[in-house]
Amino acid sequence: MRFPSLGEITGDWGGGQHLAQLALWHAARGEDGRGPATALTPAVARHFGRTSAEDVGIGLHLGQIPRGAVDELTRVLFDVAAGGDPVARRVLDRQADEIVAFARVAITKLDLAATAVPVVLGGGILRAGWDLLESRIAAGVAAVAPRARLTFVDDAPVVGAALSALDALGAPEAAHAALRRAVRDAAARS
């Protein structure tokens, strides 16, 4: 079972960049009254050393804040959610529910709900190990397949591709271990 995962055009929702953009979106709307008040507003402003979420938006628009810096707000979103903010928490709950939807569809279509099906989950936000997300995913998958075995992969997606290439070449297990070490060492240096 596979999904194209090409973004909104194939029905996808979420991911690290999207969550970061939503943190900024909710911060701005909470500040100006179009949305509910949220602790994201001061947290986003503080993250960029600005006095308001509006100032962050203007800074981005004028190029004073690099566009890529918005991606840093994923961590801010998770921190604010962990502090109990209902707006941030709803965003994370929606992300968890989207991940569960992928698992539910695959498990159901493959008729594996009554088995001890392995469910392997990866990606940047899942590698971060945020309990708020993982616990909701675990509960959601258990509701579909109570005997499912969840595994959260902590390697970058490129590792899977490289390991597959090593398999195709018939490389020994030592090559697989060396690849994993090299990727982890490179990540530690960056």
Disulfide bonds with the S-S distance in Angstrom:
none
